[in-house]
């Protein structure tokens, strides 16, 4: 089978890579042509365009890059028609992927959506496009099945693929800290300021300001693989108590005692590693104001959304001040507060359905294609 897969972000690259691994295991003739990243390429996919050239965040940023976005859409459509896939697999990234789904429907190309857009949070009206244009939907959050059922659409809950990605493997060897010059006698705090340049430029200075006088910790900055280390160095100034490590976020989290995390998939990854965290978000003022009018959910972190209660503290927009961030970081080392959060993380794993999402998804996709009328 020929699988054309589109992922427009780092998280999509991760989940796409694990899906490709199982597609190739279960379909010996699988060919994968993708919009994604290095991880998908490592699994043998041919990459048409890298996600770092696709990611624009915020309303104003999207508007400013509309010409590029439409050029990419046209290129993608042409490439799909030329390659003639058996199925199109879309991974999240709804602004782009729902337009491609509409195009694919008109061209009679089967479309499977893996990892639903978060239409339960905002733009619920997109459900009508999904029902019209998507042949099969695979969801990864437990409450999403009920959401779609409310709209008369049957979907498959496969569990969260992050549980597969993290698994039980050893991400850092016994000498990992020593190799990176990280002292053993201090608690290690991970700084995860995001993967996009815009958010790093906003979040990292606040994280640095909040931690500058907390010398009892050693800090490790998780540099995104898509960014130049020189970019981070320019933001760090004279800080000597921070280790910079690129492309090893999971190794960092496996060794961290606490973390400051920009809102996104990393908040869930951090929780699944059992690392107490503070969730941070601060965006463009206009973009944030528009989002507040549209977003319907109580929380911004997946941890709190899945648990339907505040497990991790969210410092958003005006509340994200260095003093508040400093205070919440210190709370993570309070014995009772920490114990309660870690117990909730154990419950979170159970709610997410356990491991096996990637393999289950590949089996559903392959069976679906085999069962189609010839």
N, C-alpha and C positions, 0 to 999 in steps of 0.2 A: 504493500500500500504506500501511497505517496501522501505524506502529512505536511501541510503548510501551517506553521505555528507562528502566532504573533504575540510577543510579549514586549511591552514598552518601558519596563522598569526593572530595577535590580531584583526585586522580589519575584517578578515574573520570570526572569532569567533562571533563578534558583529553582522555582517549581517546575518550569518548563524542562530544565535539564534532568530532573528526577523522573518526569513523565516520559521523556525521550528514552531514558535508560530502560524503562520497563516496556515501552513500545517496541524497542529493538530486541528485547529478550523474548517477547511474546509474538513478534512478527518478524521472522528472519529476513523478509524482503522489504522491511521498512526503510523508506527514504524520507528524510526530514529537511525541509527548507524553511528557514526561520528568520523572523525579526526578533533579535534577542541580544545575547551577550556571550562572554567568554565561557560561562558554564555550559551553555547549550552547545557551543562549539566543541567543547571538550568531550561531549557525548556523541560527537560525530555529525552534528547538524551543520548544514551549510548556511552561514549567516549572510543575509541580504543587506541588512542595516543594523548597526549596533544601537542598543537602547539609549546610550548616552547622547545620541544625536536626536532623540525623540522626546526627551523628558522636559516638559515645560510646566511649572507649577504656578497656580494662582490665576485669577481671571485676567488681570492686566497683562501678565506674562504671555498667556495664550493669545490674547488679542494682538500683542506686539509681534508674535511669531506666526500669524495666520497664513502668510504666504508660504512659509516653509512647511507648515502642517498640510496645507492643501497640495503642495508639490509632492510631499511624501505619500499622501493618500492616492494620488494619481499613479505614482510610480508603483505602489503596492498593488493596485488593481491590475495594472499592465503585467506585472510580474506573475500574479496569480493566473491570469488568463494564458500566459505563455507557458507556464510550468504544468498546468492542468492537474491539480492535486485531486486525490480521491476524497479528501476531507480537509476542511479548514478548522483549525483549533485556535480559539481566541482565549487569551489569558488576561483577565481583568482589563485595565487600560481602556475604559469605556468610550471616551470621547472619540478615539480613533477606531476602536474595534467595532462599535455599533454601526458606524458608517460602512465599514468593510462588510459586516454581516448583511446589511441592506443590499449592497452591491452583489454579494455572493448569492443571495436569494433570487435576484433577478437573473443571475447567470446559471441558476440551478446547480449550485455547488453546495454540498452538504456542510452544515456548520454546527460545530459543537463548542459551547462556551464552558471553559474550565476555570473556575474561580469567578463567581458572579460579581458584576459591578455592585457597588454598595448602594443600590437604588433604595434600600430600606432606610438609608440615612438622608438622602436627598434625591431629587429628580425621580420620584416614584412613578411618574408618568412614562418613564422609559420602559416600563413593563410591557406596554403595548407593542413597542418596537421589538422587544425580545420575543414575545409570543409570536409575532409575525415572521421574524427573520431567523430565529435560532431553532434548530432542529432538536437539540438536546442540551440540557443545562446540568452541569455538575457543580454542587455547592460544597463549601468547606466549613461553614459555620452552622452550628446546630439549629439556630433560630431561623435560618434562611429557608429551610424546607417548608415551615409553616407560613412564612411570608408569601412564598410563591403559590402555595396551596390556596391561600386566601384569594388569589387572582385566577384560580382555576388552572394552574400550570403545575404539572407533576415534574419534579426534579429529583436527582439522585444526590443524597448527602454522602460524601465519600470520606469525611474526616479531614483534618487539617494537615496538608503536606509538610508543614514545618516539623511535625513530629518525626517524619521520615528523614528530613534533611538533618535534623540534630541527632536523632537516634541515640545509640549507646556508645558510639565510638569515642576514642580518646582524642580530643582536639589539641591538647598540648601535653608534651612529654614532661617527665620529672625535672628536666633541666631547662624548661622553656623560659621561666623567669630569669634564670641566670644568663641565658643566651641573649636576652634583651635588656640586661642591666637593670632588672626590676628588683628592688630590695625585698627580702623575705620577711623582714621585721615590721613591715607596714601593711595595713590593709590597702588593697588595690581597688581603685575606683575607675570604672570605665567611662569614658566620655564618648558618646555616640551622637554627634551633631547633625547626622543626616548624610545623604549621598549627593544631593544636588548643590551646586555652587551657591545658589541664592540662599538656601536655608543654612548652609554652613557659615556663610558670612554673617548671618543674623544670630544663629544659635551659639556658635563657638565662643565669640567674645563674652557673652553672658555667662557661659559655663566657666570660662577662665576667671572672670571677675568674681564669681561666687566662690571659687576654690582657692583664690590667691593667698589667703592667710590661714588655710587649713593644712598645716604642714605635717599633721599626723598621718596623712594619707599619701600614697603615691598614685599618680594619675597616668592612665594609658589612653591615648587618643586613637580611636579606630578610624584610620583613614580609608575612605572609599576607594576601591580599585580604579574607578573612573576619573579620579582627580590626581593632579600633579602634587607630589609631596612639597614642592616649593610653595605652592598655594597655602598649605597649612603653616609652613614655617613663617610666612609673611604675617599670619594672624597671631602667632604664639608670642612674639616679642622676646623677652629675656627669660621666660619660664624655663627652669632647669629641672623641675620636679615632674615633668611630663615626658613619658616615652611615646614616640610616634611609631605605630605599626600599621602597615598597609595590607589589606586583603586577608586579615586573620581575625575577623570579628568574632567568630565562634571560639577560637582559641582564647581570645581576650575574655569573653564572657565565661568561659569554663574556669577561669582563674580569678575572676573579679569577686569582690565582697559586696559591691554596690555599683549602681550605674545612674548616670544622667543621660536621658534618652530623648531624642527628638521624636515627636509623634509619627507613627507609621508602623510598618511591619516589625521594626526593631523592638518596639515595646513588647510585642508578643514573644519574640525570640528571647529577649532578656528574661521574661517570666518563665519560659520553658527551660531555661538554664538554671532556674532557681536563684536568680540574682535580684535582690530588692532594688527598686528603682523609683526615680522621679521622672514623670513624663512632662516634656516641655514643648510648647508650640508658640511661635510668634510669626505672623505673616504681614504682608503688605496691608496697611490700614484699610484701604478701599476693598481689597480682595477679602479680608477678614469680615468686614461689615456686610458685604454681599453674602458671604457664606453663612453668617449668623441668621440671615433672613430665610435661608433655604434649608439649612440642615435641621433635621428633626430629632436626632438622637441626643441622649443625656450626656454622653461621654465621647471623647475623641480617641481614647486608647482601646484597642481590641480586648485587652485584658478586662477592663471594666464593662465593656459592651457584652462580652460573652457571659460574664458572671452576673451582669445586671445589677451591680452595686459597685461602690468605689472601693477598689482593692489597692490601687496605686494612686498617688496624688498627681493630679493634672494641674500644671501651672500654665495657663493660657493667656496669651496677649498681654493685657495690662497687669495681670497677676505675676507674669514672668519677669520678676526683678531679681537681681543678684542676691539681695538680702533674703528673699523668700526661698530661692533655690538653695542657698547655703543652709538655711534652717531645716528645710526638708531633707537635705542630704544627711545632716547630723541625726535626724530622727530615724533614718534607716539603720542606725547602729544602736538604737534603743531596744533592749532585749525583747520586751513584750510586743512592741510595734512590729519588729522584724519577724518574730515567731508567727504572729497572726497573718502577715503577708505571705510567708512561705507556706503556711497551711492552705491558704487560698490558692496558691499556685499549683499545689497538688490536686485540688478539686478542679482547677481549670483544665489540666491535662485530661482528666476523665471526661469532662464535658466535650472536649474536642474530638473524642472518638477513638483515641489510641492511634498507633502506627498503622501504616498500610495504605494510606490515601493514594499515593502515586501508583502503586501496583493495581489497586482496585479501579482507579480511573482508567488505566490502560486496558484492563480487562473489559470494562464497560464500553469503551470506545471501539475496541476491536470486535466485540460481539455485536455491537450496534451495526457496524459496517458489514459484517458477515451476514446478518439477518435481513439486510435490505433486499428488496426484490431485484432479481437480475434483469 
